[in-house]
């Protein structure tokens, strides 16, 4: 079972990548990676959250889904 926190990170990655795809797939990847890294950095520096590498990873995994769907859709056409 996936922890609720990790599910939220996954969904954040999906949303961020979907918005980034309005620009380009490369932009989507960069946006997801940068925002995920900045969020974990903020958690570490502010001491308001718990920095966790797996949160970063789950955000990237979520971001990969719309990007992969974008390429699969283009490949099938």
Secondary structure as GFF3:
##gff-version 3
##sequence-region A 1 77
A	DSSP	alpha_helix	4	20	.	.	.	ID=ss1
A	DSSP	alpha_helix	25	46	.	.	.	ID=ss2
A	DSSP	alpha_helix	53	76	.	.	.	ID=ss3
###
